[in-house]
Amino acid sequence: MDIYEKLEILTSAAKYDVACTSSGSDRSGQKGTMGSAVGCGICHSFAADGRCISLLKVLMSNACIYDCQYCSNRRSNDVPRATFTADELADLTINFYKRNYIEGLFLSSGVIKNPDYTMEQMIRTVDIIRTKYRFSGYIHAKAIPGADQALIDQMGMLVDRMSVNLELPSEKSLNILAPDKPKSAILKPMGLIRDRITENKYELAVYKKPPKFAPAGQSTQMIIGATPDTDLQIVRLSESLYKKYSLKRVFYSAYVPVGTHALLPRDVPPPLLREHRLYQADWLLRFYGFKADEILDEQCPTLDPFLDPKCNWAVRHLERFPIEINKADISELLRVPGIGTTGAQRIIAARRTTKLNFDHLKKLNIVLKRAVYFITCDGKYHPAVKFDFSFIYQNLTADTRRSPGSGLVPGEVRQMSLFDRHLPTIADNVKSLTGQL
């Protein structure tokens, strides 16, 4: 098997790992055009300064000793298998970099032989890239659950970010669908990475130029829709992971039906809208000061498909509104749908020199389409607004409700489709998850 055949297999096998912003495209360059977007696992991430960087997203191997039922690379699945040597993958990465295809590497792997052996091969690959080729670009690597602490420590000194996939939201589901991966084996390396990052911060403060351990932090991934876990359970778990393990990101992956286990959903599209809502809820946890039990509760454990989580919270807590835009502090402003962190700062700055009205807010790029129902300007509501639950909910959900004659059941929510002339295939659904549309 030549290098390009291995590349096709192992970049395709890596597309289900969503710990990057997007995955590759299939569009090649053509005569008379500029650029190309080859389908060999080019994905994107963001640097600490906000730059979007292109990464080669690839597995070391898609051979795996485990039989996780939700995974396309499981031992019992009949798929083509391939494994890179450390030299092959290092050379490939550097050649892609020299051709300006990529700016870095995202490296994961199936478990070959055992976790320690797999980590050793990944470390050897990254070490060649760093030492032989003196590459200083961004590298994100997966830590293999069950690997020795010394190997995790060694990998952390070579890469910018590490991650350990939590896989499923509950231990019960994990025991049924992935009996080879106990929850403790996943959480242990997460704790080790957290502790080493904390120790490294102390070393950086005391010593002149100590080596950095995973300076971009760690992240994890959860598969959504493969198990009956509720949105409330998932959001609570994410909140706990952020607090306990100081994660930079929790990634959510809508389950693509690739398994045959009786407990897994079949013949259903990936829950992309649910995934989108969870990312919005995650944003509220990280940047807007919300707690999981504010976003959802036992009486309402599911995110509203018609409303984003912030709007959903606001309409369920109308007793907190309206707020006066010229007097509210920044924490109150951040609770208003349509006002983000930048918008709140602009409002605070602008009202130092003038009393704001709705026209001012429009010029400040506040999303009045949502915010107008929850605010007053100089004690006055917007003329077109009625402060009533039914009125607000109907108007906020107008765009997501189906119009008459659409052919859908009344009230049904469906993800917008780019496939007007035919129903999306499984390949289309996979591409919509991996950014290849």
C-alpha positions as CSV (number, residue, x, y, z in Angstrom):
1,M,0.0,0.0,0.0
2,D,1.5,3.4,-1.0
3,I,1.5,6.5,1.1
4,Y,-1.4,8.2,-0.7
5,E,-3.6,5.1,-0.2
6,K,-2.8,5.2,3.5
7,L,-3.5,8.9,3.6
8,E,-6.9,8.5,2.0
9,I,-7.9,5.7,4.5
10,L,-6.5,7.4,7.6
11,T,-7.7,10.9,6.9
12,S,-11.2,9.5,6.1
13,A,-11.1,7.5,9.4
14,A,-10.2,10.7,11.3
15,K,-13.3,12.7,10.2
16,Y,-15.5,11.5,13.1
17,D,-13.2,13.2,15.6
18,V,-14.6,16.7,15.9
19,A,-11.9,18.2,18.1
20,C,-11.2,20.7,15.4
21,T,-13.4,23.3,13.9
22,S,-14.0,21.6,10.5
23,S,-12.7,18.9,8.2
24,G,-11.5,18.7,4.7
25,S,-13.2,19.4,1.4
26,D,-13.1,17.3,-1.8
27,R,-12.7,20.2,-4.2
28,S,-9.4,20.1,-6.1
29,G,-7.7,23.0,-7.9
30,Q,-8.6,23.7,-11.5
31,K,-6.8,25.4,-14.3
32,G,-7.5,29.2,-14.2
33,T,-8.5,29.1,-10.5
34,M,-6.6,29.8,-7.3
35,G,-6.2,27.4,-4.5
36,S,-7.5,23.9,-3.8
37,A,-9.3,22.1,-1.0
38,V,-8.1,18.5,-1.3
39,G,-10.0,15.9,0.7
40,C,-7.0,14.6,2.5
41,G,-8.0,15.6,6.0
42,I,-7.4,19.3,6.0
43,C,-9.2,20.8,9.1
44,H,-9.1,24.1,10.9
45,S,-8.5,25.3,14.4
46,F,-7.9,28.7,16.0
47,A,-4.6,29.9,17.5
48,A,-4.6,31.8,20.8
49,D,-4.4,35.1,18.9
50,G,-7.6,34.2,16.9
51,R,-5.9,33.2,13.7
52,C,-7.6,30.3,11.8
53,I,-4.9,27.7,11.0
54,S,-5.1,24.7,8.7
55,L,-4.2,21.3,10.1
56,L,-3.5,17.9,8.6
57,K,-6.1,15.8,10.5
58,V,-5.1,12.1,10.4
59,L,-4.9,8.9,12.4
60,M,-1.6,7.1,13.0
61,S,-3.7,3.9,12.4
62,N,-7.3,2.9,12.1
63,A,-6.5,-0.6,13.4
64,C,-7.9,-0.9,16.9
65,I,-8.0,-3.6,19.6
66,Y,-11.2,-2.2,21.0
67,D,-14.7,-2.8,19.8
68,C,-16.6,0.4,20.7
69,Q,-20.0,0.0,19.0
70,Y,-20.4,3.6,18.0
71,C,-17.0,3.8,16.3
72,S,-16.4,3.1,12.6
73,N,-12.9,1.9,13.4
74,R,-14.0,-0.7,15.8
75,R,-12.4,-4.1,15.7
76,S,-15.4,-5.9,14.3
77,N,-16.1,-3.5,11.5
78,D,-15.1,-4.6,8.1
79,V,-13.2,-1.6,6.7
80,P,-9.8,-1.2,5.0
81,R,-7.0,-0.8,7.5
82,A,-3.8,1.1,7.3
83,T,-1.0,2.2,9.6
84,F,1.6,4.9,9.1
85,T,5.2,4.5,10.3
86,A,6.5,7.4,12.3
87,D,8.9,8.4,9.5
88,E,6.1,8.3,6.8
89,L,3.7,10.5,8.7
90,A,6.4,13.0,9.8
91,D,7.7,13.3,6.2
92,L,4.1,13.6,4.9
93,T,3.3,16.4,7.4
94,I,6.5,18.4,6.5
95,N,5.9,18.0,2.8
96,F,2.4,19.3,3.2
97,Y,3.7,22.2,5.2
98,K,6.3,23.1,2.6
99,R,3.6,23.1,-0.1
100,N,1.6,25.5,2.1
101,Y,-1.3,23.0,2.4
102,I,-1.2,23.1,6.2
103,E,0.1,25.0,9.1
104,G,0.1,22.2,11.7
105,L,-1.0,18.7,12.6
106,F,-3.9,17.1,14.4
107,L,-2.9,13.5,15.3
108,S,-5.0,10.7,16.8
109,S,-5.0,6.9,16.4
110,G,-6.8,3.7,16.9
111,V,-5.3,1.6,19.7
112,I,-2.6,-0.6,18.1
113,K,-1.5,-3.6,20.2
114,N,-2.0,-1.6,23.5
115,P,-2.2,2.0,24.6
116,D,1.5,2.3,25.5
117,Y,2.6,1.1,22.1
118,T,0.2,3.5,20.3
119,M,1.4,6.5,22.4
120,E,5.0,5.5,21.7
121,Q,4.4,5.6,17.9
122,M,2.6,8.9,18.1
123,I,5.4,10.4,20.3
124,R,8.1,9.2,17.8
125,T,6.2,10.8,15.0
126,V,5.9,14.2,16.7
127,D,9.5,14.0,18.0
128,I,10.8,13.6,14.4
129,I,8.7,16.6,13.3
130,R,10.0,18.7,16.2
131,T,13.7,17.6,16.3
132,K,14.7,16.4,12.8
133,Y,12.7,19.0,10.9
134,R,12.7,21.7,13.6
135,F,9.0,22.4,13.1
136,S,7.6,24.9,15.5
137,G,4.1,25.0,14.3
138,Y,0.8,24.0,16.0
139,I,0.4,20.3,16.9
140,H,-2.7,18.8,18.6
141,A,-2.5,15.2,19.7
142,K,-4.8,12.8,21.4
143,A,-3.8,11.1,24.6
144,I,-4.7,7.4,24.5
145,P,-6.7,6.3,27.6
146,G,-4.7,3.6,29.6
147,A,-1.3,4.8,28.5
148,D,1.5,5.3,31.1
149,Q,1.8,8.6,32.8
150,A,5.4,9.1,31.6
151,L,4.2,8.8,28.0
152,I,1.5,11.4,28.5
153,D,4.0,13.7,30.1
154,Q,6.4,13.2,27.2
155,M,3.8,13.9,24.6
156,G,2.7,17.0,26.4
157,M,6.2,18.5,26.2
158,L,6.1,18.1,22.4
159,V,2.6,19.3,21.4
160,D,0.6,22.5,21.8
161,R,-2.7,20.9,22.8
162,M,-3.7,17.5,24.1
163,S,-7.2,16.0,24.4
164,V,-8.8,12.8,25.7
165,N,-12.2,11.8,24.3
166,L,-14.8,11.3,26.9
167,E,-16.8,9.5,24.1
168,L,-20.3,9.1,25.8
169,P,-22.0,11.4,28.3
170,S,-22.7,8.6,30.9
171,E,-20.8,5.8,32.5
172,K,-23.7,3.4,32.0
173,S,-23.7,4.0,28.2
174,L,-20.0,3.7,28.1
175,N,-20.1,0.3,29.9
176,I,-22.6,-1.1,27.4
177,L,-21.2,0.3,24.2
178,A,-17.5,0.4,25.0
179,P,-16.8,-2.1,27.7
180,D,-13.0,-2.0,27.0
181,K,-13.0,1.7,28.0
182,P,-13.9,2.2,31.7
183,K,-14.7,5.8,32.6
184,S,-11.7,5.9,35.1
185,A,-9.3,5.1,32.2
186,I,-10.5,8.2,30.4
187,L,-10.6,10.6,33.4
188,K,-7.2,9.6,34.7
189,P,-5.2,11.0,31.8
190,M,-7.4,14.1,31.9
191,G,-6.4,14.6,35.5
192,L,-2.7,14.0,34.7
193,I,-2.8,16.6,31.9
194,R,-4.5,19.1,34.2
195,D,-1.9,18.6,36.9
196,R,1.0,18.9,34.6
197,I,-0.3,22.1,33.1
198,T,-0.7,23.5,36.6
199,E,2.8,22.4,37.5
200,N,4.2,23.9,34.4
201,K,2.6,27.3,35.2
202,Y,4.6,27.3,38.4
203,E,7.8,26.3,36.6
204,L,7.3,29.2,34.1
205,A,7.0,31.6,37.0
206,V,10.1,30.3,38.8
207,Y,12.5,29.4,36.1
208,K,13.8,31.4,33.2
209,K,12.9,29.3,30.2
210,P,11.4,25.9,31.1
211,P,9.9,23.8,28.4
212,K,6.1,24.3,28.1
213,F,3.6,21.5,28.7
214,A,0.6,21.6,26.3
215,P,0.5,25.4,26.3
216,A,-2.9,25.5,24.5
217,G,-4.5,23.4,27.2
218,Q,-6.7,20.3,26.8
219,S,-10.1,19.5,25.3
220,T,-12.5,16.5,25.0
221,Q,-15.3,15.2,22.8
222,M,-18.7,13.7,23.4
223,I,-20.9,11.9,21.0
224,I,-24.5,13.2,21.0
225,G,-27.5,11.2,20.0
226,A,-26.1,7.7,20.3
227,T,-27.5,7.2,23.8
228,P,-30.6,8.4,25.6
229,D,-28.8,11.0,27.8
230,T,-30.7,14.3,28.1
231,D,-29.4,17.7,27.2
232,L,-29.4,18.6,30.9
233,Q,-27.1,15.7,31.7
234,I,-24.8,16.7,28.9
235,V,-24.7,20.4,29.9
236,R,-24.1,19.5,33.6
237,L,-21.3,17.2,32.6
238,S,-19.7,19.9,30.4
239,E,-19.9,22.4,33.3
240,S,-18.3,19.8,35.6
241,L,-15.5,19.1,33.2
242,Y,-14.7,22.8,32.7
243,K,-14.5,23.2,36.5
244,K,-12.7,20.0,37.5
245,Y,-10.2,19.6,34.6
246,S,-9.9,23.3,33.4
247,L,-10.7,22.3,29.8
248,K,-10.4,24.8,26.9
249,R,-13.2,23.2,24.9
250,V,-15.8,20.4,25.0
251,F,-16.6,19.3,21.5
252,Y,-20.0,17.8,20.6
253,S,-20.3,15.3,17.8
254,A,-23.7,14.4,16.4
255,Y,-23.8,10.6,16.1
256,V,-23.6,9.3,12.5
257,P,-25.2,5.8,12.4
258,V,-22.2,3.6,11.8
259,G,-22.9,0.9,14.4
260,T,-25.2,-2.1,14.5
261,H,-25.7,-2.5,18.2
262,A,-29.4,-2.8,19.2
263,L,-29.2,0.2,21.5
264,L,-27.8,2.5,18.8
265,P,-30.2,4.5,16.6
266,R,-30.5,3.4,13.0
267,D,-31.8,5.0,9.8
268,V,-32.1,8.4,11.4
269,P,-30.2,11.5,10.4
270,P,-27.4,12.9,12.7
271,P,-29.0,15.3,15.3
272,L,-27.2,18.3,13.8
273,L,-29.7,20.8,15.3
274,R,-29.2,19.4,18.7
275,E,-25.5,19.5,18.4
276,H,-25.8,23.2,17.3
277,R,-27.9,24.0,20.4
278,L,-25.4,22.3,22.7
279,Y,-22.6,24.4,21.3
280,Q,-24.7,27.5,22.0
281,A,-25.4,26.3,25.5
282,D,-21.6,25.6,25.9
283,W,-20.9,29.2,24.8
284,L,-23.2,30.5,27.6
285,L,-21.3,28.4,30.2
286,R,-17.9,29.7,29.1
287,F,-18.5,33.3,28.2
288,Y,-21.8,34.6,29.6
289,G,-21.7,33.5,33.2
290,F,-24.6,31.0,33.0
291,K,-24.8,27.8,35.1
292,A,-26.0,24.5,33.7
293,D,-29.1,24.5,36.0
294,E,-30.1,27.9,34.7
295,I,-30.0,26.8,31.1
296,L,-32.0,23.7,31.7
297,D,-33.7,22.0,34.7
298,E,-35.5,18.8,35.6
299,Q,-38.8,20.2,34.4
300,C,-37.2,21.3,31.1
301,P,-34.3,18.9,30.4
302,T,-34.2,19.4,26.6
303,L,-33.0,22.4,24.6
304,D,-35.8,24.1,22.7
305,P,-35.3,23.3,18.9
306,F,-37.1,26.5,18.0
307,L,-35.1,28.9,20.2
308,D,-31.4,29.3,21.0
309,P,-30.6,28.6,24.7
310,K,-30.2,32.2,25.6
311,C,-33.6,33.2,24.2
312,N,-35.1,30.1,25.8
313,W,-33.8,31.1,29.2
314,A,-35.0,34.7,28.7
315,V,-38.6,33.8,27.8
316,R,-38.8,31.4,30.8
317,H,-37.6,34.2,33.1
318,L,-39.6,37.2,32.0
319,E,-39.6,38.3,35.7
320,R,-36.0,39.4,35.1
321,F,-37.0,41.7,32.3
322,P,-37.2,44.3,30.8
323,I,-33.9,45.9,31.7
324,E,-33.1,49.5,31.2
325,I,-30.3,49.7,28.6
326,N,-29.0,53.0,30.1
327,K,-28.6,51.6,33.6
328,A,-28.0,47.9,33.5
329,D,-24.6,46.6,34.5
330,I,-22.6,44.3,32.2
331,S,-23.8,41.1,33.8
332,E,-27.4,42.1,33.2
333,L,-26.7,43.1,29.6
334,L,-25.1,39.8,28.9
335,R,-28.3,38.1,29.8
336,V,-30.2,39.9,27.1
337,P,-30.7,37.8,23.8
338,G,-29.0,39.7,21.0
339,I,-26.4,41.3,23.2
340,G,-23.0,39.6,23.1
341,T,-19.8,40.3,25.0
342,T,-18.6,42.9,22.4
343,G,-22.1,44.5,22.2
344,A,-22.3,44.8,26.0
345,Q,-18.9,46.6,26.1
346,R,-20.0,49.0,23.3
347,I,-23.2,49.9,25.2
348,I,-21.2,50.6,28.4
349,A,-18.8,52.8,26.5
350,A,-21.4,54.6,24.4
351,R,-23.8,55.5,27.2
352,R,-21.0,57.5,29.0
353,T,-21.5,60.2,26.4
354,T,-25.2,60.0,25.4
355,K,-28.5,58.5,26.5
356,L,-29.0,55.5,24.2
357,N,-32.2,54.8,22.2
358,F,-33.1,52.0,19.8
359,D,-31.5,53.8,16.8
360,H,-28.2,54.0,18.7
361,L,-28.3,50.3,19.5
362,K,-28.8,49.5,15.9
363,K,-25.7,51.5,15.0
364,L,-23.8,49.5,17.7
365,N,-24.7,46.3,15.8
366,I,-26.9,45.0,18.6
367,V,-29.3,42.3,17.3
368,L,-32.5,44.1,17.9
369,K,-34.5,41.3,16.3
370,R,-34.0,39.4,19.6
371,A,-33.0,42.1,22.1
372,V,-36.0,44.4,21.5
373,Y,-38.4,42.2,23.5
374,F,-36.3,42.4,26.7
375,I,-35.1,46.0,27.0
376,T,-36.3,49.5,27.4
377,C,-34.5,52.7,26.3
378,D,-35.1,55.7,28.7
379,G,-37.9,53.8,30.3
380,K,-39.8,53.1,27.0
381,Y,-40.5,49.9,25.1
382,H,-40.0,49.7,21.4
383,P,-43.4,50.8,19.8
384,A,-43.9,47.4,18.1
385,V,-43.3,45.3,21.2
386,K,-45.9,43.8,23.6
387,F,-44.4,42.4,26.8
388,D,-46.2,39.1,26.8
389,F,-44.9,35.6,26.8
390,S,-47.1,34.3,23.8
391,F,-46.3,37.4,21.7
392,I,-42.5,37.2,22.4
393,Y,-42.3,33.4,21.8
394,Q,-44.3,33.5,18.6
395,N,-42.1,36.3,17.2
396,L,-38.8,34.8,18.2
397,T,-39.7,31.4,16.7
398,A,-41.3,32.7,13.6
399,D,-38.3,32.0,11.4
400,T,-37.9,28.4,12.5
401,R,-41.5,27.3,12.3
402,R,-42.7,25.8,9.0
403,S,-44.8,27.7,6.6
404,P,-48.1,26.2,5.3
405,G,-47.7,23.9,2.3
406,S,-44.1,22.9,3.3
407,G,-45.1,19.3,3.5
408,L,-43.9,19.0,7.1
409,V,-45.9,18.1,10.2
410,P,-47.1,21.4,11.9
411,G,-44.5,22.4,14.4
412,E,-41.8,20.0,13.1
413,V,-38.3,21.3,13.1
414,R,-35.9,20.3,10.4
415,Q,-32.3,21.2,9.7
416,M,-32.0,23.4,6.6
417,S,-30.7,21.3,3.7
418,L,-28.3,22.1,0.9
419,F,-29.7,19.2,-1.1
420,D,-32.7,20.6,-2.9
421,R,-33.0,17.9,-5.6
422,H,-32.5,14.8,-3.6
423,L,-32.5,13.5,-0.1
424,P,-29.1,13.6,1.6
425,T,-27.2,10.3,1.6
426,I,-25.1,8.9,4.5
427,A,-22.1,10.4,2.8
428,D,-23.8,13.8,2.6
429,N,-24.6,13.6,6.4
430,V,-21.0,12.8,7.2
431,K,-19.8,15.7,5.1
432,S,-22.2,18.0,6.8
433,L,-20.6,17.0,10.1
434,T,-17.0,17.4,8.9
435,G,-17.3,20.7,7.1
436,Q,-16.9,19.2,3.6
437,L,-20.1,20.7,2.2
